[in-house]
Amino acid sequence: MKDRLHSLLMAAIDAANPTRVLPAYLRAIPDPRPNGRLIVVGAGKASAAMADAVRAHFGPCEGLVITRYGHQGSGVQDMPEVVQASHPLPDAAGVAATARMMGLLAGLSPNDIVLALISGGASALLTQPRAGVTLADKARLSADLLRKGAPIGDINLIRKQFSDVKAGRLAAVAAPARVIGLIISDVAGDDLADIGSGPTVADTRDPSAAAQLWGIDLPPARAPVPALAHVENHLVAAPMASLRAASGLAQSWGWRAQILGDDLGGEARDLAREHATLALDSAAQMRPTDPARLILSGGEVTVTLGAANGGLGGPNAEYALALATYLNGHSQIHALAADTDGIDGAGDAAGAYIAPYTLKNRNAEAAQDLAAHNAHGFFAVQGGAVITGPTQTNVNDFRAILILPPAA
């Protein structure tokens, strides 16, 4: 069953492959050269593959995109140039690359077109602290919010207040050139203002409630971003489309598939408890002649580490380990949970696979590793780690629970 569930994960990832989803949008964009300039900028875990798709359509283009270390792929690395920086915490490489990018966008004309390629991870990779804020301040802010288990919507809303590039400020610099944002969603609800902290999307929401909730002191308010009448944004890939791709593949095998939603979040082990209850109830109702049932969901779970933590973390791995604990070796149930970008928190694993044998003679170890947020450590020893490597895209978490009919 592991191979089948892995195939479903790969179907979900393939549905969000930039080289697959971007061409339809690129065909609708005129090439402004030679009378104008075509400039490609962007950031995120999918930005290198998105740049490849643009290069394949338009040929070499001036520009620069920023991706996470190790996510640059194996293609051509220039025209547009691909630069690597740190994620989830920003670093000096990201700051330097962002400054170069902003320089590319300054002084453009109405005859020019800017393609902005945005995907999950852009919030950390695209970094230009506002006056009075240092890179160390930004890194501490992100680390604090991640440690507290804040949801990505709150994290991004707060981070925008400390940045000169987020919340539409990147696109504002490019005026009066036409800016076309091509965006891959990794957030619940696909709100363009939340994806990568919306570098091409203005955001007028009040961040004070989120800041108060997570104990963050905000800098002074500033003038809003000017109207972005020169900007148009397009959502080119989203979590629900990937879940539907996996569902379609499962149905072709004769399985009955159910999608719970693409926006399920909260604490990893809490969601695992809810899903274990669903799976156990489903298993109890099945007859030997029934087709297998598949429960799919997306979104982004979090892990609150607390003050003491020596584990490798990983919200999808923690979800899987908690799920295995609640299922307690049920003979009909298998599951897989993974991040579609190929990296689940720290380490090299995308997530984990569980089966009825996962906790065999290892219940005590599972409980200890779950308490220490060391799910990746558990699965590295047990053999259930899901390894994909960087996938060059990112549509958030993918979770699949398979319930087999009972033996006759």
Buried (B, 14 or more C-beta within 10 A) or exposed (E): BBEBBBBBBBBBBBBBBBBBBBBEBBEEBEEBBEEBBBBBBBBBBBBBBBBBBBBBBBEEBBBBBBBBEBBBBEBBBEBBBBBBBBBBBBBEBBBBBBEBBBEBBEEBEEEBBBBBBBBBBBBBBBBBBBEEBEBEBBBEBBEBBBBBBBBBBBBBBBBBBBBBBBBBBBBBBBBEBBBBBBBBBBBBEBBBBBBBBBBBBBBEEEBEEBBEEBEBEEEEEEEEBEEBEBBEBBBBBBBBBBBBBBBEBBEEEEBBBBBBBBBBBBBBBBBBBBBBEBBBEBBEEBEEEBBBBBBBBBBBBBBBBEEEBEBBBBBBBBBBBBBBBBBEBBEBBBBBBBBBBBBBBEBBBBBBBBBBBBBEEBEEBBEBBBEBBBBBBBBBEBEBBBEBEBBBBBBBBBBBBBBBBEEE
